[in-house]
Amino acid sequence: MINAVFTVSGGYVLGFEISGHSDFSEQGSDIVCSAVSSAAYMTANTITEVQHLNAEITVNDGFMKLNLSQQDAKTAEVILNGLLLHLNALKEEYKEFIKVKISEV
């Protein structure tokens, strides 16, 4: 199961943590893992390489965590909300393989 937790404060998404594997199908042909992974990397790369924001990012096998300051979260609002929307849409399609949560801090 893929677990995605978005950290929200003051109405802004400050970051996310995505962990696990969907086990939808074999590694290398798992469309659910591919969709989530691709969206997460696109989000992280857009924030750091296009928007040039300082993000704390940790990546390991089956794990990505990204955190931003409150100010940078305001700048990255559209891309982070896009990721949240995308993962929620995937969750609706693949309920038994993805969980998405919001954590207010």
N, C-alpha and C positions, 0 to 999 in steps of 0.2 A: 504494500500500500504506500502511495506517495502522500506525505503530509506536508501541507503548505500552511504556514502561519505568518500572517501579516501583522506587524506591529504598528498601531495607530495611536497618535497623540495630537490633541488639538485639531482634530479633523484631517490630519495629514498622515499618509502612510510613511513611516520612518524607515521601513525595511521589511525584509521577509526572510524566512528560513524554510527551505524546501529539503525534505529528507525522504529517503526510502526508495524503493523500486516498485513499480506497479505490478509486476509479474503478470501482465496482460498476455505476453507471449515470450518467446525465447529472446535472450539478450541479442541485440543486433537486428531484431525484427519487431521490437516492441514499440508500436506506434504511440502508445500513451506516454511512455518514458521519453520518447523522442520529441513529442509535442511539448511536454513540460520543460524538458532540458533546453530545447531550442528557444523557447520563449524566455526562460530565465537568463540564458546567456545573452540574448538580444537586449534584454532589459539592462543587465549589468554593463554590457558594452556601450549601450547608448548613454547611460548615466556617466560612465567614466571617460569614454573616448569621444563622444559627440558633445555632451553637455559639460564635460571637463569638471565634474564635481568630485569631491573627495568622499569616497565611500569605503567603508571597511568591508572587505569581501573575503570570505573563506570558502574554498572549494575542495571537496574530497569526493571519493566515489559515492555517488548517490546522495550528495549533500552540497547545498549552496546556501550561504548566509550573506545578506547584504544589509548594512546599516548606514543611515545618513543622519546628519545633524538636522534639527528642526528647519533651519534656513535652507539647507540643500534639499530637504524633502519638499519644500514649497516649489522649488525650481523643477524638481523631478516628478511633480504631482501627476502629470498626464501619463507619463510612461509607467509609473507604478500602478496607477489606477487601471491602465490598459492591461497590465499583467494580471491584476486581481480579476478583472472582467473575463479575461481569457481563461484563467484557471477555473473560475466558477462555471464557465460554459463547458469546459472539459469535464468538470465534476458532474454536471447534469447528464452528460452523455455516457460517462464511465463511473457511475456512483460507487461501485464496489472496488475501484482502483485508486481513487483520489479523494482526499479530505482537504477542505479549505477552511481555515479559521481566522478570525480577527481577534487580536489581543490588544485591548485598550490599556495604555500605560499612563 
